[in-house]
Amino acid sequence: MYRLSRFKLVDGRPDEDEVMEFVDAYFFNTMTVLNAFFAKIEMAEALSRLELIPFGDLISEELADEDEQTISQAVERITELAEMELEVIRSYLE
């Protein structure tokens, strides 16, 4: 079956900048939705719930039609973003 990439191809590979922009937008849109729910609970509880969210699995599922290298880059980036977000919350709680 033919798989169509959602990203522009550069030298036969998805444009890395475009992939990273997609991952960033996906993460921040997800966080915007989650923040609406987490605004009603204590920060410590929000942190514990955020730590349980499998962001890597979510982005992998979203990019299931892409090649493994693209998915790997996306998982690495979203994990980095999630860790930064969690670190901000942890430092706020200290």
PyMOL Python script that loads the backbone (N, CA, C, O; Angstrom):
from pymol import cmd

cmd.read_pdbstr("""\
ATOM      1  N   MET A   1       0.837  -1.168   0.000  1.00  0.00           N
ATOM      2  CA  MET A   1       0.000   0.000   0.000  1.00  0.00           C
ATOM      3  C   MET A   1       0.890   1.241   0.000  1.00  0.00           C
ATOM      4  O   MET A   1       1.925   1.270   0.665  1.00  0.00           O
ATOM      5  N   TYR A   2       0.493   2.237  -0.728  1.00  0.00           N
ATOM      6  CA  TYR A   2       1.247   3.487  -0.835  1.00  0.00           C
ATOM      7  C   TYR A   2       0.992   4.343   0.395  1.00  0.00           C
ATOM      8  O   TYR A   2      -0.154   4.581   0.776  1.00  0.00           O
ATOM      9  N   ARG A   3       2.075   4.802   1.011  1.00  0.00           N
ATOM     10  CA  ARG A   3       1.951   5.660   2.190  1.00  0.00           C
ATOM     11  C   ARG A   3       2.336   7.076   1.804  1.00  0.00           C
ATOM     12  O   ARG A   3       3.419   7.314   1.270  1.00  0.00           O
ATOM     13  N   LEU A   4       1.453   7.997   2.075  1.00  0.00           N
ATOM     14  CA  LEU A   4       1.664   9.398   1.734  1.00  0.00           C
ATOM     15  C   LEU A   4       2.140  10.146   2.971  1.00  0.00           C
ATOM     16  O   LEU A   4       1.474  10.137   4.006  1.00  0.00           O
ATOM     17  N   SER A   5       3.289  10.788   2.857  1.00  0.00           N
ATOM     18  CA  SER A   5       3.833  11.552   3.976  1.00  0.00           C
ATOM     19  C   SER A   5       3.101  12.881   4.094  1.00  0.00           C
ATOM     20  O   SER A   5       2.717  13.474   3.086  1.00  0.00           O
ATOM     21  N   ARG A   6       2.911  13.342   5.303  1.00  0.00           N
ATOM     22  CA  ARG A   6       2.295  14.648   5.524  1.00  0.00           C
ATOM     23  C   ARG A   6       3.314  15.765   5.414  1.00  0.00           C
ATOM     24  O   ARG A   6       2.962  16.942   5.494  1.00  0.00           O
ATOM     25  N   PHE A   7       4.604  15.395   5.229  1.00  0.00           N
ATOM     26  CA  PHE A   7       5.678  16.374   5.193  1.00  0.00           C
ATOM     27  C   PHE A   7       6.290  16.480   3.805  1.00  0.00           C
ATOM     28  O   PHE A   7       6.283  15.527   3.026  1.00  0.00           O
ATOM     29  N   LYS A   8       6.815  17.650   3.521  1.00  0.00           N
ATOM     30  CA  LYS A   8       7.518  17.890   2.265  1.00  0.00           C
ATOM     31  C   LYS A   8       8.801  17.055   2.285  1.00  0.00           C
ATOM     32  O   LYS A   8       9.482  16.976   3.307  1.00  0.00           O
ATOM     33  N   LEU A   9       9.121  16.436   1.154  1.00  0.00           N
ATOM     34  CA  LEU A   9      10.329  15.619   1.068  1.00  0.00           C
ATOM     35  C   LEU A   9      11.497  16.447   0.558  1.00  0.00           C
ATOM     36  O   LEU A   9      11.367  17.204  -0.404  1.00  0.00           O
ATOM     37  N   VAL A  10      12.643  16.293   1.219  1.00  0.00           N
ATOM     38  CA  VAL A  10      13.887  16.934   0.810  1.00  0.00           C
ATOM     39  C   VAL A  10      14.899  15.812   0.631  1.00  0.00           C
ATOM     40  O   VAL A  10      15.254  15.133   1.594  1.00  0.00           O
ATOM     41  N   ASP A  11      15.359  15.619  -0.590  1.00  0.00           N
ATOM     42  CA  ASP A  11      16.276  14.516  -0.913  1.00  0.00           C
ATOM     43  C   ASP A  11      15.698  13.166  -0.498  1.00  0.00           C
ATOM     44  O   ASP A  11      16.419  12.298  -0.007  1.00  0.00           O
ATOM     45  N   GLY A  12      14.410  13.001  -0.696  1.00  0.00           N
ATOM     46  CA  GLY A  12      13.752  11.733  -0.407  1.00  0.00           C
ATOM     47  C   GLY A  12      13.404  11.505   1.059  1.00  0.00           C
ATOM     48  O   GLY A  12      12.873  10.450   1.405  1.00  0.00           O
ATOM     49  N   ARG A  13      13.688  12.456   1.910  1.00  0.00           N
ATOM     50  CA  ARG A  13      13.408  12.355   3.344  1.00  0.00           C
ATOM     51  C   ARG A  13      12.461  13.481   3.759  1.00  0.00           C
ATOM     52  O   ARG A  13      12.513  14.568   3.184  1.00  0.00           O
ATOM     53  N   PRO A  14      11.606  13.241   4.735  1.00  0.00           N
ATOM     54  CA  PRO A  14      10.752  14.327   5.223  1.00  0.00           C
ATOM     55  C   PRO A  14      11.602  15.477   5.763  1.00  0.00           C
ATOM     56  O   PRO A  14      12.620  15.256   6.418  1.00  0.00           O
ATOM     57  N   ASP A  15      11.172  16.695   5.481  1.00  0.00           N
ATOM     58  CA  ASP A  15      11.868  17.891   5.941  1.00  0.00           C
ATOM     59  C   ASP A  15      11.887  17.906   7.470  1.00  0.00           C
ATOM     60  O   ASP A  15      10.838  17.971   8.111  1.00  0.00           O
ATOM     61  N   GLU A  16      13.091  17.847   8.049  1.00  0.00           N
ATOM     62  CA  GLU A  16      13.232  17.743   9.501  1.00  0.00           C
ATOM     63  C   GLU A  16      12.639  18.949  10.226  1.00  0.00           C
ATOM     64  O   GLU A  16      12.011  18.796  11.274  1.00  0.00           O
ATOM     65  N   ASP A  17      12.833  20.141   9.674  1.00  0.00           N
ATOM     66  CA  ASP A  17      12.267  21.340  10.304  1.00  0.00           C
ATOM     67  C   ASP A  17      10.744  21.270  10.344  1.00  0.00           C
ATOM     68  O   ASP A  17      10.119  21.649  11.335  1.00  0.00           O
ATOM     69  N   GLU A  18      10.165  20.786   9.270  1.00  0.00           N
ATOM     70  CA  GLU A  18       8.708  20.666   9.204  1.00  0.00           C
ATOM     71  C   GLU A  18       8.203  19.621  10.208  1.00  0.00           C
ATOM     72  O   GLU A  18       7.162  19.806  10.838  1.00  0.00           O
ATOM     73  N   VAL A  19       8.948  18.533  10.345  1.00  0.00           N
ATOM     74  CA  VAL A  19       8.581  17.500  11.319  1.00  0.00           C
ATOM     75  C   VAL A  19       8.628  18.073  12.733  1.00  0.00           C
ATOM     76  O   VAL A  19       7.709  17.861  13.524  1.00  0.00           O
ATOM     77  N   MET A  20       9.702  18.799  13.046  1.00  0.00           N
ATOM     78  CA  MET A  20       9.848  19.377  14.386  1.00  0.00           C
ATOM     79  C   MET A  20       8.763  20.419  14.665  1.00  0.00           C
ATOM     80  O   MET A  20       8.256  20.502  15.783  1.00  0.00           O
ATOM     81  N   GLU A  21       8.410  21.204  13.666  1.00  0.00           N
ATOM     82  CA  GLU A  21       7.324  22.178  13.824  1.00  0.00           C
ATOM     83  C   GLU A  21       6.001  21.468  14.097  1.00  0.00           C
ATOM     84  O   GLU A  21       5.207  21.914  14.925  1.00  0.00           O
ATOM     85  N   PHE A  22       5.770  20.360  13.392  1.00  0.00           N
ATOM     86  CA  PHE A  22       4.555  19.587  13.606  1.00  0.00           C
ATOM     87  C   PHE A  22       4.515  19.041  15.033  1.00  0.00           C
ATOM     88  O   PHE A  22       3.490  19.129  15.709  1.00  0.00           O
ATOM     89  N   VAL A  23       5.632  18.479  15.485  1.00  0.00           N
ATOM     90  CA  VAL A  23       5.693  17.908  16.833  1.00  0.00           C
ATOM     91  C   VAL A  23       5.477  18.995  17.881  1.00  0.00           C
ATOM     92  O   VAL A  23       4.726  18.800  18.837  1.00  0.00           O
ATOM     93  N   ASP A  24       6.133  20.135  17.701  1.00  0.00           N
ATOM     94  CA  ASP A  24       5.956  21.246  18.643  1.00  0.00           C
ATOM     95  C   ASP A  24       4.490  21.667  18.711  1.00  0.00           C
ATOM     96  O   ASP A  24       3.939  21.826  19.801  1.00  0.00           O
ATOM     97  N   ALA A  25       3.865  21.846  17.564  1.00  0.00           N
ATOM     98  CA  ALA A  25       2.460  22.257  17.518  1.00  0.00           C
ATOM     99  C   ALA A  25       1.567  21.194  18.157  1.00  0.00           C
ATOM    100  O   ALA A  25       0.647  21.524  18.906  1.00  0.00           O
ATOM    101  N   TYR A  26       1.835  19.930  17.865  1.00  0.00           N
ATOM    102  CA  TYR A  26       1.061  18.829  18.439  1.00  0.00           C
ATOM    103  C   TYR A  26       1.164  18.847  19.965  1.00  0.00           C
ATOM    104  O   TYR A  26       0.157  18.733  20.664  1.00  0.00           O
ATOM    105  N   PHE A  27       2.385  18.992  20.471  1.00  0.00           N
ATOM    106  CA  PHE A  27       2.597  18.999  21.918  1.00  0.00           C
ATOM    107  C   PHE A  27       1.882  20.179  22.572  1.00  0.00           C
ATOM    108  O   PHE A  27       1.154  20.001  23.548  1.00  0.00           O
ATOM    109  N   PHE A  28       2.086  21.371  22.041  1.00  0.00           N
ATOM    110  CA  PHE A  28       1.506  22.552  22.681  1.00  0.00           C
ATOM    111  C   PHE A  28      -0.016  22.590  22.550  1.00  0.00           C
ATOM    112  O   PHE A  28      -0.693  23.104  23.442  1.00  0.00           O
ATOM    113  N   ASN A  29      -0.561  22.063  21.469  1.00  0.00           N
ATOM    114  CA  ASN A  29      -2.021  21.956  21.357  1.00  0.00           C
ATOM    115  C   ASN A  29      -2.567  20.959  22.379  1.00  0.00           C
ATOM    116  O   ASN A  29      -3.607  21.196  22.993  1.00  0.00           O
ATOM    117  N   THR A  30      -1.862  19.853  22.554  1.00  0.00           N
ATOM    118  CA  THR A  30      -2.265  18.863  23.549  1.00  0.00           C
ATOM    119  C   THR A  30      -2.205  19.458  24.950  1.00  0.00           C
ATOM    120  O   THR A  30      -3.113  19.254  25.756  1.00  0.00           O
ATOM    121  N   MET A  31      -1.138  20.193  25.237  1.00  0.00           N
ATOM    122  CA  MET A  31      -0.995  20.820  26.554  1.00  0.00           C
ATOM    123  C   MET A  31      -2.088  21.865  26.797  1.00  0.00           C
ATOM    124  O   MET A  31      -2.556  22.016  27.925  1.00  0.00           O
ATOM    125  N   THR A  32      -2.491  22.573  25.768  1.00  0.00           N
ATOM    126  CA  THR A  32      -3.567  23.553  25.914  1.00  0.00           C
ATOM    127  C   THR A  32      -4.859  22.867  26.340  1.00  0.00           C
ATOM    128  O   THR A  32      -5.569  23.360  27.216  1.00  0.00           O
ATOM    129  N   VAL A  33      -5.160  21.742  25.726  1.00  0.00           N
ATOM    130  CA  VAL A  33      -6.357  20.987  26.097  1.00  0.00           C
ATOM    131  C   VAL A  33      -6.228  20.470  27.530  1.00  0.00           C
ATOM    132  O   VAL A  33      -7.163  20.584  28.322  1.00  0.00           O
ATOM    133  N   LEU A  34      -5.074  19.907  27.855  1.00  0.00           N
ATOM    134  CA  LEU A  34      -4.872  19.355  29.195  1.00  0.00           C
ATOM    135  C   LEU A  34      -4.906  20.436  30.272  1.00  0.00           C
ATOM    136  O   LEU A  34      -5.421  20.206  31.367  1.00  0.00           O
ATOM    137  N   ASN A  35      -4.368  21.594  29.972  1.00  0.00           N
ATOM    138  CA  ASN A  35      -4.348  22.681  30.958  1.00  0.00           C
ATOM    139  C   ASN A  35      -5.751  23.081  31.397  1.00  0.00           C
ATOM    140  O   ASN A  35      -5.953  23.491  32.540  1.00  0.00           O
ATOM    141  N   ALA A  36      -6.709  22.964  30.504  1.00  0.00           N
ATOM    142  CA  ALA A  36      -8.094  23.276  30.865  1.00  0.00           C
ATOM    143  C   ALA A  36      -8.582  22.339  31.972  1.00  0.00           C
ATOM    144  O   ALA A  36      -9.352  22.751  32.840  1.00  0.00           O
ATOM    145  N   PHE A  37      -8.141  21.092  31.945  1.00  0.00           N
ATOM    146  CA  PHE A  37      -8.522  20.137  32.986  1.00  0.00           C
ATOM    147  C   PHE A  37      -7.673  20.315  34.244  1.00  0.00           C
ATOM    148  O   PHE A  37      -8.185  20.256  35.362  1.00  0.00           O
ATOM    149  N   PHE A  38      -6.383  20.532  34.052  1.00  0.00           N
ATOM    150  CA  PHE A  38      -5.470  20.626  35.188  1.00  0.00           C
ATOM    151  C   PHE A  38      -5.613  21.934  35.960  1.00  0.00           C
ATOM    152  O   PHE A  38      -5.089  22.047  37.068  1.00  0.00           O
ATOM    153  N   ALA A  39      -6.292  22.900  35.416  1.00  0.00           N
ATOM    154  CA  ALA A  39      -6.498  24.172  36.119  1.00  0.00           C
ATOM    155  C   ALA A  39      -7.365  23.990  37.361  1.00  0.00           C
ATOM    156  O   ALA A  39      -7.357  24.838  38.254  1.00  0.00           O
ATOM    157  N   LYS A  40      -8.097  22.912  37.421  1.00  0.00           N
ATOM    158  CA  LYS A  40      -9.033  22.673  38.527  1.00  0.00           C
ATOM    159  C   LYS A  40      -8.428  21.862  39.674  1.00  0.00           C
ATOM    160  O   LYS A  40      -9.092  21.648  40.688  1.00  0.00           O
ATOM    161  N   ILE A  41      -7.176  21.405  39.532  1.00  0.00           N
ATOM    162  CA  ILE A  41      -6.575  20.564  40.570  1.00  0.00           C
ATOM    163  C   ILE A  41      -5.259  21.177  41.048  1.00  0.00           C
ATOM    164  O   ILE A  41      -4.732  22.102  40.429  1.00  0.00           O
ATOM    165  N   GLU A  42      -4.745  20.659  42.136  1.00  0.00           N
ATOM    166  CA  GLU A  42      -3.476  21.129  42.693  1.00  0.00           C
ATOM    167  C   GLU A  42      -2.331  20.821  41.728  1.00  0.00           C
ATOM    168  O   GLU A  42      -2.387  19.867  40.952  1.00  0.00           O
ATOM    169  N   MET A  43      -1.294  21.655  41.800  1.00  0.00           N
ATOM    170  CA  MET A  43      -0.145  21.499  40.896  1.00  0.00           C
ATOM    171  C   MET A  43       0.528  20.134  41.059  1.00  0.00           C
ATOM    172  O   MET A  43       0.919  19.517  40.068  1.00  0.00           O
ATOM    173  N   ALA A  44       0.663  19.664  42.285  1.00  0.00           N
ATOM    174  CA  ALA A  44       1.311  18.368  42.518  1.00  0.00           C
ATOM    175  C   ALA A  44       0.515  17.244  41.851  1.00  0.00           C
ATOM    176  O   ALA A  44       1.093  16.324  41.273  1.00  0.00           O
ATOM    177  N   GLU A  45      -0.794  17.325  41.935  1.00  0.00           N
ATOM    178  CA  GLU A  45      -1.651  16.324  41.290  1.00  0.00           C
ATOM    179  C   GLU A  45      -1.544  16.424  39.769  1.00  0.00           C
ATOM    180  O   GLU A  45      -1.487  15.404  39.081  1.00  0.00           O
ATOM    181  N   ALA A  46      -1.517  17.633  39.253  1.00  0.00           N
ATOM    182  CA  ALA A  46      -1.354  17.834  37.806  1.00  0.00           C
ATOM    183  C   ALA A  46      -0.029  17.245  37.336  1.00  0.00           C
ATOM    184  O   ALA A  46       0.030  16.601  36.289  1.00  0.00           O
ATOM    185  N   LEU A  47       1.027  17.464  38.105  1.00  0.00           N
ATOM    186  CA  LEU A  47       2.342  16.920  37.758  1.00  0.00           C
ATOM    187  C   LEU A  47       2.299  15.400  37.712  1.00  0.00           C
ATOM    188  O   LEU A  47       2.791  14.793  36.761  1.00  0.00           O
ATOM    189  N   SER A  48       1.720  14.789  38.723  1.00  0.00           N
ATOM    190  CA  SER A  48       1.673  13.323  38.751  1.00  0.00           C
ATOM    191  C   SER A  48       0.860  12.767  37.578  1.00  0.00           C
ATOM    192  O   SER A  48       1.189  11.706  37.047  1.00  0.00           O
ATOM    193  N   ARG A  49      -0.172  13.458  37.181  1.00  0.00           N
ATOM    194  CA  ARG A  49      -0.976  13.007  36.038  1.00  0.00           C
ATOM    195  C   ARG A  49      -0.245  13.231  34.718  1.00  0.00           C
ATOM    196  O   ARG A  49      -0.297  12.387  33.823  1.00  0.00           O
ATOM    197  N   LEU A  50       0.434  14.366  34.598  1.00  0.00           N
ATOM    198  CA  LEU A  50       1.198  14.641  33.372  1.00  0.00           C
ATOM    199  C   LEU A  50       2.311  13.623  33.167  1.00  0.00           C
ATOM    200  O   LEU A  50       2.610  13.241  32.036  1.00  0.00           O
ATOM    201  N   GLU A  51       2.922  13.188  34.259  1.00  0.00           N
ATOM    202  CA  GLU A  51       4.009  12.208  34.163  1.00  0.00           C
ATOM    203  C   GLU A  51       3.530  10.874  33.600  1.00  0.00           C
ATOM    204  O   GLU A  51       4.334  10.088  33.099  1.00  0.00           O
ATOM    205  N   LEU A  52       2.244  10.615  33.678  1.00  0.00           N
ATOM    206  CA  LEU A  52       1.678   9.354  33.194  1.00  0.00           C
ATOM    207  C   LEU A  52       1.304   9.374  31.710  1.00  0.00           C
ATOM    208  O   LEU A  52       1.029   8.327  31.125  1.00  0.00           O
ATOM    209  N   ILE A  53       1.295  10.540  31.113  1.00  0.00           N
ATOM    210  CA  ILE A  53       0.857  10.645  29.718  1.00  0.00           C
ATOM    211  C   ILE A  53       1.956  10.133  28.791  1.00  0.00           C
ATOM    212  O   ILE A  53       3.087  10.615  28.850  1.00  0.00           O
ATOM    213  N   PRO A  54       1.638   9.164  27.941  1.00  0.00           N
ATOM    214  CA  PRO A  54       2.642   8.590  27.030  1.00  0.00           C
ATOM    215  C   PRO A  54       2.774   9.425  25.747  1.00  0.00           C
ATOM    216  O   PRO A  54       2.317   9.015  24.680  1.00  0.00           O
ATOM    217  N   PHE A  55       3.400  10.594  25.867  1.00  0.00           N
ATOM    218  CA  PHE A  55       3.510  11.488  24.722  1.00  0.00           C
ATOM    219  C   PHE A  55       4.186  10.808  23.528  1.00  0.00           C
ATOM    220  O   PHE A  55       3.788  11.023  22.383  1.00  0.00           O
ATOM    221  N   GLY A  56       5.201   9.994  23.793  1.00  0.00           N
ATOM    222  CA  GLY A  56       5.889   9.285  22.710  1.00  0.00           C
ATOM    223  C   GLY A  56       4.952   8.368  21.946  1.00  0.00           C
ATOM    224  O   GLY A  56       4.995   8.310  20.717  1.00  0.00           O
ATOM    225  N   ASP A  57       4.109   7.652  22.670  1.00  0.00           N
ATOM    226  CA  ASP A  57       3.142   6.761  22.024  1.00  0.00           C
ATOM    227  C   ASP A  57       2.115   7.555  21.221  1.00  0.00           C
ATOM    228  O   ASP A  57       1.718   7.148  20.129  1.00  0.00           O
ATOM    229  N   LEU A  58       1.693   8.687  21.772  1.00  0.00           N
ATOM    230  CA  LEU A  58       0.696   9.510  21.079  1.00  0.00           C
ATOM    231  C   LEU A  58       1.227  10.028  19.746  1.00  0.00           C
ATOM    232  O   LEU A  58       0.536   9.960  18.729  1.00  0.00           O
ATOM    233  N   ILE A  59       2.467  10.549  19.752  1.00  0.00           N
ATOM    234  CA  ILE A  59       3.015  11.089  18.506  1.00  0.00           C
ATOM    235  C   ILE A  59       3.343   9.954  17.539  1.00  0.00           C
ATOM    236  O   ILE A  59       3.224  10.128  16.326  1.00  0.00           O
ATOM    237  N   SER A  60       3.753   8.798  18.055  1.00  0.00           N
ATOM    238  CA  SER A  60       4.014   7.640  17.188  1.00  0.00           C
ATOM    239  C   SER A  60       2.744   7.214  16.465  1.00  0.00           C
ATOM    240  O   SER A  60       2.768   6.902  15.274  1.00  0.00           O
ATOM    241  N   GLU A  61       1.648   7.205  17.192  1.00  0.00           N
ATOM    242  CA  GLU A  61       0.362   6.845  16.592  1.00  0.00           C
ATOM    243  C   GLU A  61      -0.060   7.881  15.549  1.00  0.00           C
ATOM    244  O   GLU A  61      -0.557   7.532  14.479  1.00  0.00           O
ATOM    245  N   GLU A  62       0.142   9.142  15.872  1.00  0.00           N
ATOM    246  CA  GLU A  62      -0.220  10.222  14.944  1.00  0.00           C
ATOM    247  C   GLU A  62       0.590  10.137  13.651  1.00  0.00           C
ATOM    248  O   GLU A  62       0.086  10.463  12.576  1.00  0.00           O
ATOM    249  N   LEU A  63       1.839   9.701  13.756  1.00  0.00           N
ATOM    250  CA  LEU A  63       2.737   9.639  12.593  1.00  0.00           C
ATOM    251  C   LEU A  63       2.951   8.210  12.106  1.00  0.00           C
ATOM    252  O   LEU A  63       3.992   7.904  11.525  1.00  0.00           O
ATOM    253  N   ALA A  64       1.990   7.348  12.335  1.00  0.00           N
ATOM    254  CA  ALA A  64       2.131   5.927  12.006  1.00  0.00           C
ATOM    255  C   ALA A  64       2.463   5.676  10.539  1.00  0.00           C
ATOM    256  O   ALA A  64       3.092   4.665  10.226  1.00  0.00           O
ATOM    257  N   ASP A  65       2.063   6.555   9.641  1.00  0.00           N
ATOM    258  CA  ASP A  65       2.329   6.353   8.214  1.00  0.00           C
ATOM    259  C   ASP A  65       3.697   6.860   7.781  1.00  0.00           C
ATOM    260  O   ASP A  65       4.060   6.727   6.612  1.00  0.00           O
ATOM    261  N   GLU A  66       4.458   7.437   8.697  1.00  0.00           N
ATOM    262  CA  GLU A  66       5.793   7.948   8.366  1.00  0.00           C
ATOM    263  C   GLU A  66       6.832   6.846   8.571  1.00  0.00           C
ATOM    264  O   GLU A  66       6.535   5.801   9.151  1.00  0.00           O
ATOM    265  N   ASP A  67       8.049   7.090   8.091  1.00  0.00           N
ATOM    266  CA  ASP A  67       9.102   6.092   8.267  1.00  0.00           C
ATOM    267  C   ASP A  67       9.609   6.095   9.707  1.00  0.00           C
ATOM    268  O   ASP A  67       9.348   7.025  10.471  1.00  0.00           O
ATOM    269  N   GLU A  68      10.336   5.041  10.062  1.00  0.00           N
ATOM    270  CA  GLU A  68      10.790   4.858  11.439  1.00  0.00           C
ATOM    271  C   GLU A  68      11.711   5.979  11.916  1.00  0.00           C
ATOM    272  O   GLU A  68      11.644   6.377  13.079  1.00  0.00           O
ATOM    273  N   GLN A  69      12.558   6.488  11.043  1.00  0.00           N
ATOM    274  CA  GLN A  69      13.472   7.557  11.433  1.00  0.00           C
ATOM    275  C   GLN A  69      12.696   8.827  11.801  1.00  0.00           C
ATOM    276  O   GLN A  69      13.020   9.495  12.783  1.00  0.00           O
ATOM    277  N   THR A  70      11.687   9.148  11.019  1.00  0.00           N
ATOM    278  CA  THR A  70      10.860  10.321  11.301  1.00  0.00           C
ATOM    279  C   THR A  70      10.127  10.154  12.627  1.00  0.00           C
ATOM    280  O   THR A  70      10.070  11.084  13.431  1.00  0.00           O
ATOM    281  N   ILE A  71       9.574   8.981  12.851  1.00  0.00           N
ATOM    282  CA  ILE A  71       8.872   8.709  14.107  1.00  0.00           C
ATOM    283  C   ILE A  71       9.837   8.798  15.279  1.00  0.00           C
ATOM    284  O   ILE A  71       9.503   9.360  16.322  1.00  0.00           O
ATOM    285  N   SER A  72      11.021   8.250  15.113  1.00  0.00           N
ATOM    286  CA  SER A  72      12.031   8.297  16.168  1.00  0.00           C
ATOM    287  C   SER A  72      12.411   9.734  16.518  1.00  0.00           C
ATOM    288  O   SER A  72      12.529  10.080  17.693  1.00  0.00           O
ATOM    289  N   GLN A  73      12.601  10.565  15.502  1.00  0.00           N
ATOM    290  CA  GLN A  73      12.918  11.980  15.734  1.00  0.00           C
ATOM    291  C   GLN A  73      11.766  12.675  16.456  1.00  0.00           C
ATOM    292  O   GLN A  73      11.984  13.481  17.361  1.00  0.00           O
ATOM    293  N   ALA A  74      10.552  12.358  16.051  1.00  0.00           N
ATOM    294  CA  ALA A  74       9.373  12.976  16.665  1.00  0.00           C
ATOM    295  C   ALA A  74       9.233  12.561  18.127  1.00  0.00           C
ATOM    296  O   ALA A  74       8.925  13.390  18.984  1.00  0.00           O
ATOM    297  N   VAL A  75       9.457  11.284  18.410  1.00  0.00           N
ATOM    298  CA  VAL A  75       9.372  10.796  19.787  1.00  0.00           C
ATOM    299  C   VAL A  75      10.440  11.464  20.645  1.00  0.00           C
ATOM    300  O   VAL A  75      10.171  11.866  21.777  1.00  0.00           O
ATOM    301  N   GLU A  76      11.637  11.579  20.112  1.00  0.00           N
ATOM    302  CA  GLU A  76      12.725  12.235  20.846  1.00  0.00           C
ATOM    303  C   GLU A  76      12.366  13.687  21.165  1.00  0.00           C
ATOM    304  O   GLU A  76      12.570  14.151  22.287  1.00  0.00           O
ATOM    305  N   ARG A  77      11.834  14.394  20.181  1.00  0.00           N
ATOM    306  CA  ARG A  77      11.483  15.804  20.372  1.00  0.00           C
ATOM    307  C   ARG A  77      10.340  15.978  21.373  1.00  0.00           C
ATOM    308  O   ARG A  77      10.412  16.839  22.249  1.00  0.00           O
ATOM    309  N   ILE A  78       9.294  15.172  21.250  1.00  0.00           N
ATOM    310  CA  ILE A  78       8.155  15.347  22.151  1.00  0.00           C
ATOM    311  C   ILE A  78       8.521  14.945  23.578  1.00  0.00           C
ATOM    312  O   ILE A  78       8.004  15.519  24.536  1.00  0.00           O
ATOM    313  N   THR A  79       9.405  13.968  23.723  1.00  0.00           N
ATOM    314  CA  THR A  79       9.889  13.582  25.045  1.00  0.00           C
ATOM    315  C   THR A  79      10.676  14.729  25.669  1.00  0.00           C
ATOM    316  O   THR A  79      10.545  15.010  26.860  1.00  0.00           O
ATOM    317  N   GLU A  80      11.487  15.380  24.859  1.00  0.00           N
ATOM    318  CA  GLU A  80      12.249  16.548  25.311  1.00  0.00           C
ATOM    319  C   GLU A  80      11.307  17.674  25.760  1.00  0.00           C
ATOM    320  O   GLU A  80      11.510  18.273  26.816  1.00  0.00           O
ATOM    321  N   LEU A  81      10.291  17.953  24.965  1.00  0.00           N
ATOM    322  CA  LEU A  81       9.325  19.000  25.316  1.00  0.00           C
ATOM    323  C   LEU A  81       8.573  18.660  26.602  1.00  0.00           C
ATOM    324  O   LEU A  81       8.367  19.524  27.455  1.00  0.00           O
ATOM    325  N   ALA A  82       8.168  17.404  26.734  1.00  0.00           N
ATOM    326  CA  ALA A  82       7.442  16.981  27.931  1.00  0.00           C
ATOM    327  C   ALA A  82       8.328  17.109  29.167  1.00  0.00           C
ATOM    328  O   ALA A  82       7.871  17.567  30.214  1.00  0.00           O
ATOM    329  N   GLU A  83       9.586  16.709  29.050  1.00  0.00           N
ATOM    330  CA  GLU A  83      10.506  16.825  30.186  1.00  0.00           C
ATOM    331  C   GLU A  83      10.713  18.279  30.590  1.00  0.00           C
ATOM    332  O   GLU A  83      10.769  18.593  31.779  1.00  0.00           O
ATOM    333  N   MET A  84      10.828  19.163  29.608  1.00  0.00           N
ATOM    334  CA  MET A  84      10.976  20.587  29.921  1.00  0.00           C
ATOM    335  C   MET A  84       9.743  21.105  30.659  1.00  0.00           C
ATOM    336  O   MET A  84       9.863  21.849  31.632  1.00  0.00           O
ATOM    337  N   GLU A  85       8.575  20.716  30.198  1.00  0.00           N
ATOM    338  CA  GLU A  85       7.324  21.148  30.834  1.00  0.00           C
ATOM    339  C   GLU A  85       7.233  20.620  32.264  1.00  0.00           C
ATOM    340  O   GLU A  85       6.856  21.351  33.179  1.00  0.00           O
ATOM    341  N   LEU A  86       7.578  19.354  32.449  1.00  0.00           N
ATOM    342  CA  LEU A  86       7.545  18.757  33.781  1.00  0.00           C
ATOM    343  C   LEU A  86       8.560  19.421  34.709  1.00  0.00           C
ATOM    344  O   LEU A  86       8.283  19.623  35.892  1.00  0.00           O
ATOM    345  N   GLU A  87       9.718  19.754  34.181  1.00  0.00           N
ATOM    346  CA  GLU A  87      10.752  20.414  34.985  1.00  0.00           C
ATOM    347  C   GLU A  87      10.289  21.788  35.464  1.00  0.00           C
ATOM    348  O   GLU A  87      10.571  22.178  36.597  1.00  0.00           O
ATOM    349  N   VAL A  88       9.590  22.512  34.621  1.00  0.00           N
ATOM    350  CA  VAL A  88       9.046  23.818  35.020  1.00  0.00           C
ATOM    351  C   VAL A  88       8.060  23.645  36.173  1.00  0.00           C
ATOM    352  O   VAL A  88       8.088  24.406  37.140  1.00  0.00           O
ATOM    353  N   ILE A  89       7.200  22.657  36.069  1.00  0.00           N
ATOM    354  CA  ILE A  89       6.217  22.420  37.130  1.00  0.00           C
ATOM    355  C   ILE A  89       6.916  21.988  38.416  1.00  0.00           C
ATOM    356  O   ILE A  89       6.564  22.451  39.501  1.00  0.00           O
ATOM    357  N   ARG A  90       7.906  21.100  38.298  1.00  0.00           N
ATOM    358  CA  ARG A  90       8.649  20.660  39.491  1.00  0.00           C
ATOM    359  C   ARG A  90       9.324  21.836  40.183  1.00  0.00           C
ATOM    360  O   ARG A  90       9.277  21.947  41.408  1.00  0.00           O
ATOM    361  N   SER A  91       9.943  22.704  39.413  1.00  0.00           N
ATOM    362  CA  SER A  91      10.634  23.846  40.021  1.00  0.00           C
ATOM    363  C   SER A  91       9.628  24.815  40.660  1.00  0.00           C
ATOM    364  O   SER A  91       9.942  25.467  41.656  1.00  0.00           O
ATOM    365  N   TYR A  92       8.444  24.905  40.099  1.00  0.00           N
ATOM    366  CA  TYR A  92       7.397  25.740  40.693  1.00  0.00           C
ATOM    367  C   TYR A  92       6.976  25.191  42.057  1.00  0.00           C
ATOM    368  O   TYR A  92       6.671  25.951  42.977  1.00  0.00           O
ATOM    369  N   LEU A  93       6.964  23.866  42.172  1.00  0.00           N
ATOM    370  CA  LEU A  93       6.531  23.229  43.415  1.00  0.00           C
ATOM    371  C   LEU A  93       7.583  23.285  44.519  1.00  0.00           C
ATOM    372  O   LEU A  93       7.259  23.090  45.690  1.00  0.00           O
ATOM    373  N   GLU A  94       8.828  23.545  44.163  1.00  0.00           N
ATOM    374  CA  GLU A  94       9.910  23.575  45.171  1.00  0.00           C
ATOM    375  C   GLU A  94       9.879  24.817  46.003  1.00  0.00           C
ATOM    376  O   GLU A  94      10.718  24.988  46.887  1.00  0.00           O
TER     377      GLU A  94
END
""", "prot")
cmd.dss("prot")
cmd.show_as("cartoon", "prot")
cmd.util.cbc("prot")
cmd.orient("prot")
